[in-house]
């Protein structure tokens, strides 16, 4: 009677001394001529804007600070990093598609049933799921502009019609105009607070009044990617708003304060019917094992204490930079995010180039403005100096 031998994974590791078989020789030389490509892509792609990521710092020997992507200046908390690394040991297994442990923790965090938590690869992916779940061809999605760069891409790529409502001169949502923009074709409204890239936030009273003018079948998504950087004393009561309105959904991310931008994980807090719809359209196994493990670790008391201190530091540093710029004579939107916005209009590209030449990589938005992320104190000091030099230069 034979017995199975013990399974030893190390025995299957490649032997550096072993001779690996060589690749078979090609019968014909590789052709440099590509075949004719006659595929048909969707007509909507012709007018779709491309997502422009924050410009990386060039590798030209000049020390530069990259503050163009709203990334955290802090690496993941050590216990969070350890959880992600440990999860790599199971990377050959699919992640829990239901992300049950994380959804239970988030449900407890927000006082809702775990089934009301919808996870995906960042809050931007959850926003895409919202569009897929709600918007048919030609349906409208209303949002402020300028706001998050991905909104028109997500809406247009799924056949929806973007309805962009200009922000005010102070970079704020014009809720009156947004309410008037809602039609019988509107299926979704996106509210970004604090607004990326301009910085102002919405108050509880403002959102409540706006919701009285939104039909109950139209979903209002409150994108709170930068919530942790808001002054805690005046931050939006989004939990109360969600509890009072059946057409509201909240969007959150682990990319910003938690420092997990590279792992891609975010979530929605939705009412049951919408939560089920999101689960139907989301990418299966989207949240990886390391991402789930890291996100779960950020909710533990030790990590939360560190993150709370980091959020307070960023708020203080942001206010220091804003005050210094105000002293120079800059009149900028009041920001509650981890960034500062310069509404420079046609001078935006020139200002970004001016900063780049002096060691600071910023994010320019066409002919609208320039965004600078709050990062290391050295980067903040350099931003202040460059802003002063620009005023003298111009």
KAQUI-V659136 format. One record per backbone hydrogen bond with DSSP energy under -0.5 kcal/mol. NH is the residue of the N-H (numbers start at 1). CO is the residue of the C=O. Records with the same first field share a line. If there is no record, write none. Layout:
NH=CO + CO
//
This chain:
8=6
9=7
11=8
12=9
13=10
16=14
18=15
20=18
34=32
38=36
41=39
45=42
46=43
47=44
48=45
53=51
60=58
65=359
66=64
67=65 + 361
80=77
81=77
82=78
83=79
84=80
85=81
86=82
87=83
88=84 + 85
89=86
90=87
91=88
93=90
97=95
99=96
103=99
104=100
105=101
106=102
107=103
108=104
109=105
110=106
111=107
112=107
116=113
117=114
118=116 + 268
119=117
120=266
122=120
125=122
126=122
127=123
128=124
129=125
130=126
131=127
132=128
133=129
134=130
135=131
136=134
138=159
139=136
140=185
141=161
142=188
143=163
144=190
145=165
151=148
154=150
155=151
156=152
157=153
158=154 + 155
159=156
160=155
161=139
162=160
163=141
164=162
165=143 + 163
166=164
167=145
168=172
171=168
175=173
178=174
179=175
180=176
181=177
182=178 + 179
186=183
187=140
188=140
189=219
190=142
191=189 + 221
192=190
193=191 + 223
195=200
197=195
199=195
207=203
208=204
209=205
210=206
211=207
212=208 + 209
213=210
214=211
215=213
218=215
219=187 + 217
220=247
221=189 + 219
222=220 + 249
223=191 + 221
224=222 + 251
227=224
229=226
230=227
234=231
235=231
238=236
241=237
242=238
243=239
244=240
245=241
248=245
249=220
250=269
251=222
252=267
254=265
259=256
260=254
261=255
263=260
264=260
266=120
267=252
268=118
269=250
270=116 + 268
275=271
276=272
277=273
278=274
279=275
280=276
281=277
282=278
286=283
288=286
292=288
293=289
294=290
295=291
296=292
297=293
298=294
299=295 + 296
300=297
304=300
305=301
306=302
307=303
308=304
309=305
310=306
311=307
312=308
313=309
314=310
315=311
316=312
317=313
318=314
319=315
320=316
321=317
322=318
323=319
324=320
325=321
326=322
327=323
328=324
329=325 + 326
330=325
332=330
335=333
336=199
340=372
342=370
343=341
344=342
345=368
347=344
348=345
351=347
352=348
353=349
354=350
355=351
356=352
357=353
358=355
359=356
360=355
361=65
362=360
363=371
364=362
365=369
366=364
368=365
369=365
370=342
371=363
372=340
373=67
374=338
375=373
379=376
380=376
381=377
382=378
383=379
384=380
385=381
386=382
387=383
388=384
389=385
390=386
391=387
392=388
393=389
394=390
//
